[in-house]
Amino acid sequence: MLFQPSRDDVRRFLAESYRRWRAGLPLEPMQAVAAEVIALHPDYFALFDDETRLFRDYTPEDGGVNPFLHLTLHLAVAEQLAIDQPPGIKALYAVRVQKRGDPHEALHDLVEALGVTLFEAQRAGRMPDNDSYLERIRQLP
């Protein structure tokens, strides 16, 4: 059976990972990955400290990025890099790090490419196209 957490489940997981990380408590392996991603975004810490912000809707009309979507895309990219799936993603990431000179900015390139790929797949009602995803990364300036 496929695990399909709700939006609130994912936000609770991120919040618990943040809370345990900030308190210096032991983390499960996936919580450790989430904490690493959250640590890259100190501007999001306030979200986890204010429960009213944790479960609100974040829409494009708000004029900003949905911080939880951003963090979960980061988690997806971290998993892709850990297992080199789709094949070649690790090498493309290394190229982006070289070009950008900053691993976090290189990660954001992959996050953006993944977001566009997922949006296109959802809009077309099909599975994401790994070849298009990798090509989108290759075409970045």
N, C-alpha and C positions, 0 to 999 in steps of 0.2 A: 504494500500500500504506500502510495506517495504521500509524503508529509506536505500539507498545504496550510501553513499558518495564516491566520487572518492578519490584517493590517495592525490591529491592536496587539496581537501576539508578538509580531516582529518588534513593535515599539517597546513592549514590555521586556523582551529579550535584550534589546539594545540598552534600555534603561538599567536593567539589572547588571549587565556587563559593565556599564559605566560606574554604577554604584559600588560594585565589588572591586573594580580596578582602583577607584579613588580611595576606597577604604583600605587598600592593600590586602584584600582577602584573596584566597585561592580562586583561580578561574578554571572553568572547564576549557578544553582546547578551543572550542568555537567562541566562547566568551573572550578568550585571550586574543583571538583574531579580531573580534569586534572591538575590543578595547584598543588595540593598535590602530584601527581605522578611526575610532573616535578621538584618540590622542592626536591624530593629524589635524583635527578640526576643533581647536579650542573655542572657536566662535559658536559652536553648537553646545558647549557645556551647559549653558543656561537652560537649554531645552530640557535637559534631564534633571535639573534642579527645580523645575516649575511644572508640576503635574498638569496644570491647566493648559500648558503649551504642548504637552506630550501627546494628547489625543485630539488636538484640533485638526481641521482640514487645512492642507496647504495646497493651494491651486495656482495655476499659472497667472490667474488674474491678480494674485497677491503681489505680483511683480518680482518675485524671488524664486529661488530654488527650493523645492521640497527637501528639507534636510534629511528626512528619513529615506526618501527615495535615493538621494545622493549616497547616503551611508550604505544602503543595501546594495547599490550598484558597486560601490567600493568592495563590499564583501564578496560579491560575485566575481569581480576581477581578481581579488586575492586568491580565491579558489581556483580560478582559471590558471593563474600564474603558478600556483603550487603544483598543479598536475599537468601543466602545458597542454591545456585543452581549451579551445581548439589547438591542434598541433601547430606550433610556430609562434604562439602568442608570447612566450617567454623571450624569444629572439627579437620580436617586434618591440616588446617593452624595453629591452636593452638598447635598441636603436633610439627609441624615444628618450630614454634617460640621457643618452649621449648627446642627442640634439638639444634637449631642454636644459641639461645640466642640473636638473632637480628631479629626484625620483617621484616626489609627490605631484609635481606638475605633469610628469609623464603618466602617472596613474590617472590623473584627471583626463588626459587625452583618451585613454582606454575607456574610462567611465563614460565619457561623452559619446564615443563611438558605439559602445554597448547600448547606451540609452537610445540612440537613433536607430540602431539595428532592431531593438526590441519594439520600439514604437512602430516601425515599418511593418514588422511581422504581425503585430497586433492589429494594425489597421487593415492588413491584407488577409487576416484570418489564417495565417500559416505559421509554421515553426520558424524561428530565427535562422537566417542564412549565414553560416560561419564564414563562407568564402567572402561574402559581401562585408562582413564585419572586419575580417582581416585586411581586406582591400581598403576599407575606409581608414584603417589605422595607417596602412602604407602610404595613403595619399595625403596624410596630414603634412602641413608645411614644416 
